[in-house]
Amino acid sequence: MKQVLSAKQRKKIHQQRLKQSDWYDLFIHWWDQWLRILSKSLVVCVILCILFQLLLLQPQVRKWLCPVEELEGIPYSTKITIP
């Protein structure tokens, strides 16, 4: 009859089997994956920032993206009327 191991027991056995160099290799592999994801995300963010800044140079797009820009330089007293 085969013995059924709990998740904790399986994890403990697995950790015992791994040597210190194996842990180091696993960490380096994990770090490399996250570094690639982080660098790709950073490149995408920079490209999006540049794209949106270029879009804001177009008056039609700027009017649509920033509707409050029309109020720039106009005192509130002329736009807001108190009854």
CYANA upper distance limits for C-alpha pairs under 8 A (distance plus 0.5 A):
  5 LEU  CA      9 GLN  CA      6.41
  5 LEU  CA     10 ARG  CA      6.74
  6 SER  CA     10 ARG  CA      6.76
  7 ALA  CA     11 LYS  CA      6.61
  8 LYS  CA     12 LYS  CA      6.61
  9 GLN  CA     13 ILE  CA      6.71
 10 ARG  CA     14 HIS  CA      6.60
 11 LYS  CA     15 GLN  CA      6.60
 12 LYS  CA     16 GLN  CA      6.71
 13 ILE  CA     17 ARG  CA      6.84
 14 HIS  CA     18 LEU  CA      7.03
 18 LEU  CA     22 ASP  CA      6.27
 18 LEU  CA     23 TRP  CA      7.26
 19 LYS  CA     23 TRP  CA      7.04
 20 GLN  CA     24 TYR  CA      6.87
 21 SER  CA     25 ASP  CA      6.65
 22 ASP  CA     26 LEU  CA      6.62
 23 TRP  CA     27 PHE  CA      6.61
 24 TYR  CA     28 ILE  CA      6.67
 25 ASP  CA     29 HIS  CA      6.63
 26 LEU  CA     30 TRP  CA      6.63
 27 PHE  CA     31 TRP  CA      6.46
 28 ILE  CA     32 ASP  CA      6.48
 29 HIS  CA     33 GLN  CA      6.88
 30 TRP  CA     34 TRP  CA      6.89
 31 TRP  CA     35 LEU  CA      6.50
 32 ASP  CA     36 ARG  CA      6.74
 33 GLN  CA     37 ILE  CA      6.85
 34 TRP  CA     38 LEU  CA      6.48
 35 LEU  CA     39 SER  CA      6.51
 36 ARG  CA     40 LYS  CA      6.62
 37 ILE  CA     41 SER  CA      6.60
 38 LEU  CA     42 LEU  CA      6.63
 39 SER  CA     43 VAL  CA      6.73
 40 LYS  CA     44 VAL  CA      6.72
 41 SER  CA     45 CYS  CA      6.67
 42 LEU  CA     46 VAL  CA      6.73
 43 VAL  CA     47 ILE  CA      6.67
 44 VAL  CA     48 LEU  CA      6.61
 45 CYS  CA     49 CYS  CA      6.62
 46 VAL  CA     50 ILE  CA      6.73
 47 ILE  CA     51 LEU  CA      6.57
 48 LEU  CA     52 PHE  CA      6.60
 49 CYS  CA     53 GLN  CA      6.64
 50 ILE  CA     54 LEU  CA      6.67
 51 LEU  CA     55 LEU  CA      6.67
 52 PHE  CA     56 LEU  CA      6.71
 53 GLN  CA     57 LEU  CA      7.36
 54 LEU  CA     58 GLN  CA      8.00
 55 LEU  CA     61 VAL  CA      6.88
 55 LEU  CA     62 ARG  CA      7.63
 56 LEU  CA     61 VAL  CA      6.80
 56 LEU  CA     62 ARG  CA      5.35
 56 LEU  CA     65 LEU  CA      8.37
 57 LEU  CA     61 VAL  CA      8.43
 57 LEU  CA     62 ARG  CA      7.42
 58 GLN  CA     62 ARG  CA      6.47
 59 PRO  CA     63 LYS  CA      6.55
 60 GLN  CA     64 TRP  CA      6.98
 61 VAL  CA     65 LEU  CA      6.56
 62 ARG  CA     66 CYS  CA      6.15
 62 ARG  CA     67 PRO  CA      8.37
 63 LYS  CA     67 PRO  CA      6.01
 63 LYS  CA     69 GLU  CA      7.94
 68 VAL  CA     72 GLU  CA      7.65
 74 ILE  CA     78 THR  CA      7.80
 74 ILE  CA     79 LYS  CA      8.23
 75 PRO  CA     79 LYS  CA      7.60
 76 TYR  CA     80 ILE  CA      6.24
 77 SER  CA     81 THR  CA      7.42
